[in-house]
């Protein structure tokens, strides 16, 4: 099994891509009238994207906190 990346930029990038996909599915459901079909997928992708983006922010804050402690 592959190890997860410790680089916060990879989490940020994947979070942004998931959010873009979620917004695309939500717009698709509104335009086509397939609300029952595409809206749940869009909401789920948006939630996953927000979670990944928050994880990247936490990793970045922890990384900057650790680096300042090492320098002291």
Secondary structure, 3 states (H helix, E strand, C coil): CCCCCCCHHHHHHHHHHHHHHHHHHHHHHHHHCCHHHHHHHHHHHHHHHHHHHHHHHHHHHHHHHHHHHHHC
